[in-house]
Amino acid sequence: MSKLIARLSPALLAVLLALPATARCASLDPFKGLAGDWEAKTPDGQTFGCNVAVTAAGSCVMETLHSPDHGDMVTMYRMDGSRLTLDHYCSMGNQPRMRAAAGGDPNAVNFTFVSATNLASADAPHMHGLKVHFVDADHFTQEWTMHAAKGKDQTVKFEFERKKSE
């Protein structure tokens, strides 16, 4: 068996190296490492709760953001072939889809808008981008960019800290 693995390893390595940069750089694994409960304070002092769970036999990560003003929002992270994607179920009633872009920082993933359902027009307010930065096992940040009317984008940054077991 180990001889078979030794023979497959160079071939597997060749396949991995042939994948596009986004497939090599962006994977679901860092998101799986976020499983648990989190809390963040925004610059304006609001507290947001967040729960991250690995689901669907490890093929999807579900993030539920508990907003004090807008109810719960859910973001599902998954692989689409070799691409990391997300679907965001927003309190605005639309569902943006985003794809991870190639990037140089191994501790960050940048998602860019692909499409959305329930979006009245391209100018209607919707989440248009997300940058996730994995700081350490107990901290991560998210920077959500909302596309607002007349091309005025707004960014909100969340600095999450893992909630300690009680």
TORPA-4810 file (N, C-alpha, C, O; in nm, 3 decimals):
<nodes>
NODE_1_0.082_-0.119_0.000_0.000_0.000_0.000_0.087_0.126_0.000_0.060_0.219_-0.075_M
NODE_2_0.192_0.128_0.085_0.277_0.248_0.090_0.350_0.269_-0.042_0.379_0.383_-0.078_S
NODE_3_0.381_0.160_-0.115_0.445_0.175_-0.246_0.349_0.242_-0.344_0.389_0.325_-0.425_K
NODE_4_0.222_0.203_-0.335_0.122_0.264_-0.422_0.110_0.413_-0.393_0.106_0.495_-0.485_L
NODE_5_0.104_0.448_-0.265_0.095_0.590_-0.226_0.219_0.665_-0.272_0.209_0.778_-0.322_I
NODE_6_0.337_0.604_-0.256_0.460_0.669_-0.300_0.459_0.693_-0.451_0.510_0.796_-0.497_A
NODE_7_0.401_0.601_-0.527_0.393_0.620_-0.672_0.289_0.724_-0.710_0.306_0.797_-0.809_R
NODE_8_0.181_0.732_-0.633_0.076_0.828_-0.664_0.114_0.970_-0.622_0.068_1.067_-0.682_L
NODE_9_0.195_0.983_-0.521_0.227_1.115_-0.468_0.281_1.212_-0.573_0.231_1.324_-0.581_S
NODE_10_0.382_1.174_-0.657_0.428_1.269_-0.759_0.319_1.303_-0.859_0.310_1.418_-0.904_P
NODE_11_0.235_1.207_-0.894_0.127_1.235_-0.987_0.024_1.329_-0.923_-0.026_1.421_-0.988_A
NODE_12_-0.006_1.304_-0.797_-0.099_1.390_-0.726_-0.043_1.531_-0.713_-0.116_1.629_-0.731_L
NODE_13_0.083_1.541_-0.682_0.148_1.671_-0.673_0.141_1.744_-0.807_0.116_1.865_-0.810_L
NODE_14_0.162_1.675_-0.915_0.155_1.736_-1.048_0.014_1.789_-1.076_-0.002_1.896_-1.134_A
NODE_15_-0.087_1.712_-1.035_-0.225_1.757_-1.055_-0.252_1.882_-0.971_-0.311_1.978_-1.021_V
NODE_16_-0.210_1.881_-0.846_-0.231_1.996_-0.760_-0.161_2.121_-0.813_-0.217_2.230_-0.807_L
NODE_17_-0.041_2.104_-0.863_0.032_2.219_-0.916_-0.030_2.271_-1.045_-0.013_2.387_-1.081_L
NODE_18_-0.102_2.185_-1.115_-0.167_2.227_-1.239_-0.297_2.301_-1.214_-0.350_2.364_-1.305_A
NODE_19_-0.350_2.295_-1.091_-0.475_2.364_-1.060_-0.454_2.514_-1.066_-0.343_2.562_-1.043_L
NODE_20_-0.560_2.589_-1.096_-0.548_2.734_-1.094_-0.510_2.783_-0.955_-0.534_2.713_-0.856_P
NODE_21_-0.452_2.900_-0.947_-0.407_2.955_-0.819_-0.520_2.964_-0.718_-0.497_2.940_-0.599_A
NODE_22_-0.642_2.996_-0.761_-0.752_3.007_-0.667_-0.781_2.874_-0.601_-0.819_2.870_-0.484_T
NODE_23_-0.764_2.764_-0.674_-0.790_2.632_-0.616_-0.685_2.598_-0.513_-0.715_2.535_-0.412_A
NODE_24_-0.561_2.638_-0.537_-0.454_2.608_-0.442_-0.461_2.699_-0.320_-0.432_2.655_-0.209_R
NODE_25_-0.500_2.824_-0.339_-0.494_2.922_-0.231_-0.619_2.921_-0.143_-0.608_2.931_-0.021_C
NODE_26_-0.734_2.910_-0.203_-0.858_2.920_-0.128_-0.921_2.783_-0.112_-0.957_2.717_-0.209_A
NODE_27_-0.933_2.742_0.013_-0.999_2.615_0.039_-1.096_2.634_0.155_-1.098_2.738_0.219_S
NODE_28_-1.174_2.533_0.179_-1.274_2.536_0.285_-1.212_2.514_0.423_-1.273_2.548_0.524_L
NODE_29_-1.092_2.456_0.428_-1.032_2.417_0.555_-1.021_2.530_0.659_-1.057_2.507_0.775_D
NODE_30_-0.974_2.650_0.623_-0.968_2.755_0.726_-1.105_2.789_0.783_-1.116_2.824_0.901_P
NODE_31_-1.209_2.780_0.702_-1.344_2.809_0.750_-1.392_2.699_0.844_-1.462_2.727_0.941_F
NODE_32_-1.355_2.575_0.816_-1.390_2.465_0.907_-1.329_2.488_1.044_-1.389_2.454_1.146_K
NODE_33_-1.208_2.545_1.047_-1.141_2.574_1.174_-1.211_2.679_1.259_-1.177_2.696_1.376_G
NODE_34_-1.307_2.748_1.202_-1.382_2.850_1.277_-1.501_2.793_1.352_-1.572_2.867_1.420_L
NODE_35_-1.526_2.663_1.341_-1.644_2.604_1.405_-1.650_2.644_1.552_-1.553_2.631_1.626_A
NODE_36_-1.767_2.694_1.592_-1.787_2.736_1.730_-1.863_2.867_1.737_-1.922_2.912_1.639_G
NODE_37_-1.861_2.927_1.855_-1.934_3.051_1.879_-1.837_3.168_1.892_-1.730_3.156_1.951_D
NODE_38_-1.878_3.281_1.834_-1.794_3.400_1.825_-1.874_3.524_1.863_-1.997_3.523_1.865_W
NODE_39_-1.799_3.631_1.894_-1.861_3.759_1.923_-1.777_3.870_1.863_-1.654_3.861_1.860_E
NODE_40_-1.844_3.973_1.815_-1.773_4.088_1.757_-1.841_4.217_1.798_-1.963_4.222_1.816_A
NODE_41_-1.761_4.320_1.812_-1.813_4.454_1.834_-1.776_4.536_1.711_-1.663_4.531_1.663_K
NODE_42_-1.872_4.611_1.662_-1.847_4.698_1.547_-1.792_4.832_1.597_-1.801_4.862_1.716_T
NODE_43_-1.734_4.910_1.507_-1.682_5.042_1.549_-1.786_5.131_1.617_-1.750_5.217_1.697_P
NODE_44_-1.915_5.112_1.585_-2.018_5.194_1.649_-2.069_5.132_1.780_-2.165_5.182_1.838_D
NODE_45_-2.004_5.024_1.828_-2.034_4.967_1.959_-2.137_4.857_1.963_-2.168_4.807_2.071_G
NODE_46_-2.193_4.817_1.849_-2.290_4.708_1.849_-2.220_4.575_1.867_-2.108_4.555_1.819_Q
NODE_47_-2.287_4.482_1.936_-2.233_4.348_1.956_-2.309_4.250_1.867_-2.432_4.246_1.866_T
NODE_48_-2.233_4.172_1.792_-2.288_4.070_1.704_-2.241_3.934_1.751_-2.124_3.916_1.785_F
NODE_49_-2.331_3.837_1.754_-2.295_3.700_1.782_-2.282_3.625_1.650_-2.342_3.664_1.550_G
NODE_50_-2.206_3.519_1.651_-2.185_3.441_1.529_-2.163_3.295_1.568_-2.090_3.265_1.661_C
NODE_51_-2.228_3.206_1.494_-2.206_3.064_1.512_-2.161_3.006_1.380_-2.220_3.033_1.275_N
NODE_52_-2.054_2.926_1.385_-2.001_2.862_1.266_-2.009_2.712_1.287_-1.965_2.660_1.390_V
NODE_53_-2.066_2.641_1.189_-2.082_2.496_1.199_-2.043_2.430_1.067_-2.076_2.480_0.959_A
NODE_54_-1.974_2.319_1.078_-1.942_2.238_0.960_-2.060_2.144_0.940_-2.105_2.080_1.035_V
NODE_55_-2.111_2.136_0.817_-2.231_2.059_0.790_-2.217_1.983_0.658_-2.116_1.995_0.589_T
NODE_56_-2.318_1.906_0.625_-2.324_1.830_0.499_-2.200_1.744_0.478_-2.134_1.751_0.374_A
NODE_57_-2.170_1.663_0.580_-2.057_1.570_0.575_-1.925_1.641_0.544_-1.839_1.587_0.475_A
NODE_58_-1.911_1.763_0.598_-1.786_1.837_0.581_-1.773_1.913_0.451_-1.668_1.971_0.424_G
NODE_59_-1.878_1.914_0.369_-1.868_1.980_0.238_-1.913_2.125_0.241_-1.906_2.195_0.140_S
NODE_60_-1.959_2.171_0.357_-2.013_2.307_0.366_-1.990_2.362_0.507_-1.994_2.288_0.605_C
NODE_61_-1.967_2.491_0.515_-1.957_2.559_0.643_-2.069_2.662_0.649_-2.083_2.745_0.560_V
NODE_62_-2.149_2.655_0.756_-2.262_2.746_0.773_-2.228_2.847_0.884_-2.198_2.810_0.997_M
NODE_63_-2.236_2.973_0.848_-2.212_3.081_0.943_-2.343_3.155_0.965_-2.405_3.202_0.870_E
NODE_64_-2.385_3.165_1.091_-2.505_3.240_1.124_-2.465_3.362_1.204_-2.409_3.351_1.313_T
NODE_65_-2.493_3.480_1.147_-2.461_3.606_1.212_-2.587_3.658_1.278_-2.690_3.676_1.213_L
NODE_66_-2.579_3.682_1.408_-2.693_3.731_1.486_-2.678_3.882_1.501_-2.597_3.930_1.580_H
NODE_67_-2.758_3.955_1.425_-2.753_4.100_1.425_-2.851_4.156_1.527_-2.965_4.110_1.534_S
NODE_68_-2.810_4.255_1.606_-2.903_4.312_1.703_-3.019_4.389_1.637_-3.125_4.404_1.698_P
NODE_69_-2.999_4.436_1.515_-3.101_4.518_1.449_-3.173_4.452_1.332_-3.285_4.489_1.300_D
NODE_70_-3.109_4.354_1.269_-3.161_4.303_1.143_-3.192_4.154_1.143_-3.213_4.097_1.036_H
NODE_71_-3.195_4.089_1.258_-3.221_3.946_1.263_-3.100_3.865_1.217_-2.992_3.919_1.197_G
NODE_72_-3.121_3.737_1.201_-3.011_3.648_1.162_-2.987_3.652_1.012_-3.079_3.667_0.932_D
NODE_73_-2.861_3.638_0.976_-2.820_3.622_0.836_-2.732_3.498_0.829_-2.657_3.469_0.923_M
NODE_74_-2.741_3.425_0.719_-2.666_3.301_0.705_-2.576_3.311_0.582_-2.619_3.356_0.476_V
NODE_75_-2.452_3.267_0.598_-2.359_3.257_0.486_-2.312_3.113_0.478_-2.266_3.057_0.578_T
NODE_76_-2.325_3.054_0.360_-2.282_2.916_0.337_-2.158_2.918_0.250_-2.160_2.969_0.138_M
NODE_77_-2.048_2.862_0.302_-1.923_2.852_0.228_-1.909_2.709_0.176_-1.934_2.614_0.250_Y
NODE_78_-1.871_2.696_0.050_-1.856_2.561_-0.008_-1.763_2.568_-0.128_-1.733_2.675_-0.181_R
NODE_79_-1.719_2.450_-0.168_-1.639_2.439_-0.289_-1.733_2.412_-0.406_-1.828_2.335_-0.394_M
NODE_80_-1.705_2.477_-0.517_-1.775_2.451_-0.643_-1.666_2.403_-0.738_-1.601_2.483_-0.805_D
NODE_81_-1.647_2.272_-0.742_-1.532_2.219_-0.815_-1.405_2.261_-0.742_-1.386_2.226_-0.626_G
NODE_82_-1.320_2.336_-0.809_-1.195_2.380_-0.747_-1.205_2.522_-0.692_-1.105_2.577_-0.647_S
NODE_83_-1.325_2.581_-0.694_-1.342_2.720_-0.650_-1.417_2.729_-0.518_-1.518_2.662_-0.498_R
NODE_84_-1.366_2.812_-0.428_-1.435_2.841_-0.302_-1.541_2.947_-0.329_-1.511_3.052_-0.386_L
NODE_85_-1.663_2.919_-0.289_-1.773_3.012_-0.313_-1.852_3.034_-0.184_-1.836_2.962_-0.086_T
NODE_86_-1.936_3.135_-0.187_-2.028_3.156_-0.076_-2.163_3.200_-0.130_-2.174_3.260_-0.238_L
NODE_87_-2.265_3.170_-0.053_-2.400_3.219_-0.076_-2.439_3.289_0.055_-2.433_3.229_0.162_D
NODE_88_-2.479_3.415_0.045_-2.514_3.494_0.163_-2.664_3.520_0.163_-2.718_3.582_0.071_H
NODE_89_-2.731_3.473_0.266_-2.876_3.492_0.280_-2.896_3.613_0.371_-2.892_3.603_0.494_Y
NODE_90_-2.918_3.727_0.306_-2.912_3.857_0.370_-3.046_3.902_0.427_-3.152_3.863_0.378_C
NODE_91_-3.041_3.984_0.530_-3.163_4.040_0.588_-3.230_4.139_0.493_-3.345_4.177_0.514_S
NODE_92_-3.159_4.182_0.389_-3.219_4.271_0.288_-3.310_4.192_0.193_-3.378_4.252_0.109_M
NODE_93_-3.312_4.058_0.206_-3.400_3.975_0.124_-3.339_3.928_-0.006_-3.407_3.862_-0.085_G
NODE_94_-3.213_3.959_-0.031_-3.148_3.907_-0.152_-3.040_3.806_-0.111_-3.004_3.796_0.006_N
NODE_95_-2.990_3.733_-0.210_-2.894_3.627_-0.182_-2.774_3.638_-0.277_-2.771_3.573_-0.382_Q
NODE_96_-2.676_3.720_-0.241_-2.556_3.732_-0.325_-2.474_3.603_-0.326_-2.465_3.532_-0.226_P
NODE_97_-2.415_3.575_-0.441_-2.320_3.464_-0.456_-2.184_3.528_-0.487_-2.174_3.620_-0.567_R
NODE_98_-2.083_3.477_-0.421_-1.948_3.530_-0.440_-1.849_3.416_-0.459_-1.875_3.302_-0.420_M
NODE_99_-1.737_3.450_-0.519_-1.631_3.353_-0.546_-1.500_3.409_-0.492_-1.473_3.528_-0.503_R
NODE_100_-1.419_3.320_-0.434_-1.288_3.361_-0.384_-1.198_3.400_-0.501_-1.192_3.332_-0.603_A
NODE_101_-1.128_3.510_-0.482_-1.033_3.557_-0.583_-0.893_3.516_-0.543_-0.865_3.497_-0.424_A
NODE_102_-0.806_3.501_-0.641_-0.666_3.469_-0.612_-0.607_3.582_-0.531_-0.635_3.700_-0.555_A
NODE_103_-0.525_3.548_-0.435_-0.463_3.650_-0.351_-0.329_3.604_-0.300_-0.297_3.485_-0.302_G
NODE_104_-0.252_3.699_-0.254_-0.118_3.667_-0.208_-0.109_3.634_-0.060_-0.012_3.570_-0.018_G
NODE_105_-0.206_3.676_0.020_-0.199_3.655_0.164_-0.259_3.518_0.198_-0.379_3.498_0.178_D
NODE_106_-0.178_3.424_0.250_-0.231_3.291_0.281_-0.329_3.291_0.399_-0.399_3.192_0.420_P
NODE_107_-0.334_3.401_0.475_-0.425_3.409_0.590_-0.552_3.488_0.560_-0.628_3.521_0.651_N
NODE_108_-0.574_3.519_0.433_-0.692_3.597_0.397_-0.756_3.540_0.271_-0.690_3.482_0.185_A
NODE_109_-0.888_3.557_0.263_-0.962_3.517_0.144_-1.049_3.636_0.105_-1.123_3.691_0.187_V
NODE_110_-1.040_3.675_-0.022_-1.122_3.784_-0.076_-1.228_3.724_-0.168_-1.196_3.653_-0.263_N
NODE_111_-1.352_3.755_-0.138_-1.462_3.710_-0.221_-1.515_3.827_-0.304_-1.527_3.939_-0.254_F
NODE_112_-1.545_3.800_-0.429_-1.601_3.902_-0.517_-1.737_3.856_-0.569_-1.763_3.737_-0.586_T
NODE_113_-1.822_3.953_-0.592_-1.960_3.930_-0.636_-1.964_3.859_-0.770_-1.889_3.892_-0.862_F
NODE_114_-2.052_3.760_-0.781_-2.077_3.688_-0.906_-2.218_3.717_-0.956_-2.237_3.756_-1.071_V
NODE_115_-2.316_3.696_-0.868_-2.456_3.716_-0.905_-2.539_3.719_-0.777_-2.487_3.702_-0.667_S
NODE_116_-2.669_3.740_-0.794_-2.758_3.738_-0.678_-2.899_3.701_-0.722_-2.938_3.726_-0.836_A
NODE_117_-2.974_3.643_-0.632_-3.115_3.620_-0.654_-3.192_3.725_-0.573_-3.141_3.780_-0.476_T
NODE_118_-3.316_3.750_-0.615_-3.403_3.849_-0.550_-3.341_3.988_-0.544_-3.361_4.062_-0.448_N
NODE_119_-3.266_4.023_-0.646_-3.205_4.156_-0.656_-3.281_4.232_-0.764_-3.280_4.194_-0.881_L
NODE_120_-3.348_4.340_-0.724_-3.433_4.415_-0.816_-3.356_4.470_-0.935_-3.405_4.469_-1.048_A
NODE_121_-3.235_4.519_-0.910_-3.150_4.571_-1.018_-3.006_4.566_-0.970_-2.980_4.545_-0.851_S
NODE_122_-2.913_4.585_-1.060_-2.771_4.584_-1.023_-2.737_4.696_-0.926_-2.639_4.687_-0.852_A
NODE_123_-2.818_4.803_-0.927_-2.794_4.916_-0.836_-2.863_4.902_-0.701_-2.840_4.983_-0.612_D
NODE_124_-2.946_4.801_-0.685_-3.014_4.781_-0.556_-2.910_4.744_-0.450_-2.813_4.675_-0.481_A
NODE_125_-2.929_4.789_-0.327_-2.833_4.756_-0.221_-2.816_4.605_-0.204_-2.914_4.530_-0.198_P
NODE_126_-2.691_4.562_-0.196_-2.660_4.421_-0.173_-2.514_4.408_-0.131_-2.432_4.495_-0.157_H
NODE_127_-2.483_4.298_-0.065_-2.344_4.270_-0.029_-2.269_4.235_-0.157_-2.313_4.151_-0.236_M
NODE_128_-2.156_4.301_-0.176_-2.085_4.291_-0.304_-1.944_4.233_-0.290_-1.882_4.195_-0.389_H
NODE_129_-1.895_4.226_-0.167_-1.762_4.171_-0.144_-1.743_4.134_0.001_-1.811_4.185_0.089_G
NODE_130_-1.649_4.044_0.024_-1.615_4.003_0.160_-1.468_3.967_0.165_-1.418_3.893_0.081_L
NODE_131_-1.400_4.021_0.265_-1.261_3.981_0.292_-1.259_3.919_0.431_-1.301_3.981_0.529_K
NODE_132_-1.210_3.795_0.439_-1.197_3.725_0.567_-1.048_3.711_0.595_-0.971_3.663_0.511_V
NODE_133_-1.008_3.753_0.715_-0.868_3.741_0.757_-0.863_3.652_0.880_-0.926_3.680_0.982_H
NODE_134_-0.786_3.542_0.869_-0.771_3.447_0.979_-0.650_3.491_1.062_-0.536_3.473_1.021_F
NODE_135_-0.676_3.548_1.179_-0.571_3.604_1.263_-0.500_3.494_1.341_-0.378_3.477_1.329_V
NODE_136_-0.576_3.419_1.419_-0.524_3.304_1.494_-0.643_3.216_1.530_-0.754_3.241_1.483_D
NODE_137_-0.623_3.114_1.612_-0.730_3.018_1.641_-0.850_3.082_1.711_-0.961_3.027_1.707_A
NODE_138_-0.829_3.197_1.775_-0.936_3.260_1.851_-0.980_3.395_1.797_-1.060_3.465_1.860_D
NODE_139_-0.929_3.434_1.679_-0.964_3.564_1.622_-0.969_3.557_1.470_-0.884_3.495_1.406_H
NODE_140_-1.070_3.622_1.413_-1.074_3.644_1.268_-1.152_3.771_1.241_-1.230_3.816_1.325_F
NODE_141_-1.131_3.830_1.125_-1.204_3.950_1.089_-1.278_3.927_0.958_-1.241_3.844_0.875_T
NODE_142_-1.384_4.004_0.943_-1.459_4.007_0.817_-1.480_4.154_0.780_-1.512_4.236_0.865_Q
NODE_143_-1.460_4.184_0.653_-1.490_4.316_0.600_-1.592_4.297_0.488_-1.557_4.252_0.379_E
NODE_144_-1.716_4.331_0.517_-1.824_4.320_0.420_-1.838_4.451_0.346_-1.841_4.558_0.408_W
NODE_145_-1.847_4.445_0.215_-1.872_4.564_0.135_-2.012_4.556_0.077_-2.048_4.461_0.007_T
NODE_146_-2.092_4.659_0.111_-2.228_4.666_0.058_-2.231_4.766_-0.056_-2.188_4.880_-0.042_M
NODE_147_-2.282_4.720_-0.168_-2.302_4.808_-0.284_-2.431_4.885_-0.258_-2.539_4.826_-0.251_H
NODE_148_-2.418_5.015_-0.245_-2.535_5.099_-0.220_-2.573_5.173_-0.347_-2.500_5.171_-0.446_A
NODE_149_-2.686_5.237_-0.343_-2.735_5.310_-0.459_-2.635_5.415_-0.505_-2.560_5.471_-0.425_A
NODE_150_-2.635_5.441_-0.633_-2.551_5.542_-0.697_-2.402_5.517_-0.678_-2.323_5.611_-0.672_K
NODE_151_-2.363_5.390_-0.668_-2.222_5.354_-0.664_-2.150_5.387_-0.535_-2.027_5.386_-0.531_G
NODE_152_-2.224_5.415_-0.430_-2.159_5.447_-0.302_-2.150_5.319_-0.218_-2.247_5.277_-0.156_K
NODE_153_-2.032_5.258_-0.219_-2.011_5.136_-0.142_-1.979_5.169_0.002_-1.915_5.270_0.031_D
NODE_154_-2.024_5.083_0.092_-1.997_5.098_0.235_-1.934_4.969_0.284_-1.976_4.859_0.247_Q
NODE_155_-1.833_4.982_0.369_-1.766_4.865_0.425_-1.787_4.863_0.576_-1.773_4.965_0.644_T
NODE_156_-1.820_4.745_0.627_-1.834_4.723_0.771_-1.735_4.615_0.811_-1.728_4.509_0.749_V
NODE_157_-1.658_4.643_0.915_-1.558_4.547_0.962_-1.602_4.488_1.095_-1.643_4.559_1.187_K
NODE_158_-1.594_4.355_1.102_-1.621_4.282_1.225_-1.491_4.218_1.271_-1.421_4.155_1.192_F
NODE_159_-1.459_4.234_1.399_-1.342_4.168_1.457_-1.394_4.065_1.557_-1.436_4.099_1.668_E
NODE_160_-1.391_3.940_1.515_-1.449_3.833_1.594_-1.348_3.772_1.691_-1.230_3.755_1.659_F
NODE_161_-1.399_3.739_1.810_-1.321_3.667_1.910_-1.403_3.545_1.952_-1.523_3.553_1.976_E
NODE_162_-1.332_3.432_1.960_-1.401_3.307_1.999_-1.452_3.320_2.141_-1.381_3.366_2.230_R
NODE_163_-1.579_3.279_2.161_-1.636_3.281_2.295_-1.576_3.167_2.377_-1.566_3.054_2.330_K
NODE_164_-1.539_3.198_2.498_-1.481_3.099_2.587_-1.589_3.010_2.646_-1.700_3.057_2.674_K
NODE_165_-1.557_2.882_2.664_-1.652_2.789_2.727_-1.673_2.830_2.871_-1.580_2.871_2.941_S
NODE_166_-1.797_2.817_2.914_-1.827_2.856_3.053_-1.837_2.738_3.143_-1.861_2.753_3.262_E
</nodes>
